[in-house]
């Protein structure tokens, strides 16, 4: 087993500057570029609405991100822990992240920057507070009583295992009719409940949102989600959270009729390969590994849940290896990728940087907020993904171990060397047109110039380069020097 590589001093001396360098905020363009062909999602986890708006204008739009995913916007229980945002008490658009007016401004500003907005949407349940209380915006509530919205008749009481809690994930009925960690479970088979949920989602659509991430989808039958979707006022992008469990009766594949589904195996398998196996195994990554079909798979190296499961996935704490894993995800033609952007946390429950009243503070990148989406490698590989969208995989190379390379046919090329030693004096066949290309792993391309190394592809489609240990080179037609 290979050692787990964090950002060691030896590595830091070599590649930290290139792989972990944050990119500065760019000046927004005078006119917004259309985002229809730009599919990479930035998950700005727990950012407040003014900060999301600014990031859309000043970074996400100019850097080519097509979507921003924002955290749940509805009124929730009071407190600081991150998971309190997943305990709704009403469907009012007012939370510790901002007001309805600020949310509307954020959507408008993101659209003006060419960035579409996906909302993390909590519709499986309401709060998990036994004693009830007063929500963020002043609404009173009880565990099974939400005045003007839901009463006790609108919830499941499964009565198994001497209570309402899910204990057996091999029991389909229990998983979809009992409570997830005491969260009051809505009767999504009820037309009244479906209409209420659709009303909330239609309210968000009226504010201009473009899609929904449906939290805890596994705990609702796919048919219930389809019925709710049928009540929406217009079409919207749908991605569903369905965590794969080996041998469980409920699988992610049964939800693909409603839209995309998060492929949780992706990040875990990728972490295992980068930490202890061989990159050569990634040649048929995705469907070849039993993952969902590429056309419906939503991929990520980590998300807000998995980054808190110690050892399960790569996270910002893994430094350069995390940057390389994201580079692979953005280069390899499988699924629709989401880039995580998180805050620093010392314990699993810790909420976002907040004031004394638990109102989320404005984001200041690299000061409490990790902003992984700005890391040079990750941000520049978004441009690689955009330039190679729709191109196939070709010219795969591996040395049987930790050195791989492949083309996105006619559009881009990447080589990753995760060996503990440099690979020197090797030529790579790219299949790209002859010319000079910016290596976007180490340099920024703009206005026809490159701030880093330039790779020259000859008339036969080849280039020669030395690749240091735990490093990469990536080129694409969108970063070709004039």
JOURHU-V597481 format. One record per backbone hydrogen bond with DSSP energy under -0.5 kcal/mol. CO is the residue of the C=O (numbers start at 1). NH is the residue of the N-H. If there is no record, write none. Layout:
# JOURHU-V597481
co->[CO:CO]
nh->[NH:NH]
This chain:
# JOURHU-V597481
co->[3:4:6:8:9:10:11:11:11:12:15:16:17:19:21:35:37:40:40:41:41:42:42:43:43:44:44:48:49:50:51:52:53:54:55:55:56:58:59:60:60:61:66:67:68:68:69:70:75:75:76:81:82:83:84:84:87:88:92:92:95:96:97:98:99:100:101:102:103:104:105:106:107:108:109:110:111:116:117:117:118:119:119:120:121:121:124:127:128:129:133:135:139:141:142:145:146:146:150:151:152:154:160:164:167:168:170:171:172:173:174:174:179:179:180:184:184:185:186:187:190:191:192:193:194:195:196:197:198:199:200:201:202:203:204:204:205:210:211:212:212:213:213:214:214:216:217:221:221:222:223:224:225:226:228:229:237:238:239:240:240:241:241:245:249:251:252:253:255:255:260:261:262:263:263:264:265:266:267:268:269:270:271:272:272:273:278:279:280:281:282:284:285:286:286:287:293:293:294:296:297:297:298:299:303:305:306:308:309:309:315:316:318:319:319:320:321:322:323:324:325:326:327:328:332:335:336:337:338:338:339:341:342:342:347:349:353:355:359:364:364:368:369:371:372:374:375:376:377:378:379:379:380:381:382:383:384:385:386:388:392:394:397:401:402:402:403:404:405:406:407:407:408:408:411:412:413:414:415:416:416:417:417:419:422:423:426:428:428:435:436:437:438:439:439:444:446:449:453:455:455:457:458:461:461:462:463:465:466:467:468:471:473:474:475:476:477:479]
nh->[5:6:8:12:13:14:14:15:16:17:19:20:21:377:376:38:39:66:67:43:339:44:69:45:341:47:71:52:53:54:55:56:57:58:59:60:61:26:63:64:65:64:116:42:70:118:44:120:89:90:136:84:85:86:77:87:77:127:75:94:98:360:49:95:103:104:105:106:107:108:109:110:111:112:113:115:114:68:210:211:70:121:213:122:123:215:186:184:130:132:141:138:135:133:145:142:149:150:146:154:155:187:163:179:169:171:172:175:176:177:177:178:166:181:183:126:186:156:188:190:194:195:196:197:198:199:200:201:202:203:204:205:206:207:207:209:208:237:119:214:239:121:215:217:241:219:220:224:225:226:227:228:229:230:231:232:212:260:214:242:262:217:218:248:251:254:255:256:258:259:240:298:264:266:267:268:269:270:271:272:273:274:275:276:277:277:281:282:283:284:285:288:287:289:291:290:296:297:297:261:299:336:263:338:307:308:309:310:312:313:318:319:321:322:323:324:325:326:327:328:329:330:331:332:334:337:299:41:301:340:43:45:370:371:350:82:361:358:355:367:369:344:366:374:375:23:379:380:381:382:382:383:384:385:386:387:388:389:389:391:409:407:405:280:404:418:399:416:397:414:394:409:411:412:477:408:475:406:473:404:418:470:471:470:424:467:465:430:463:457:481:455:440:442:443:451:449:446:439:437:457:435:461:430:431:458:428:426:468:423:471:417:415:440:413:479:480:438]
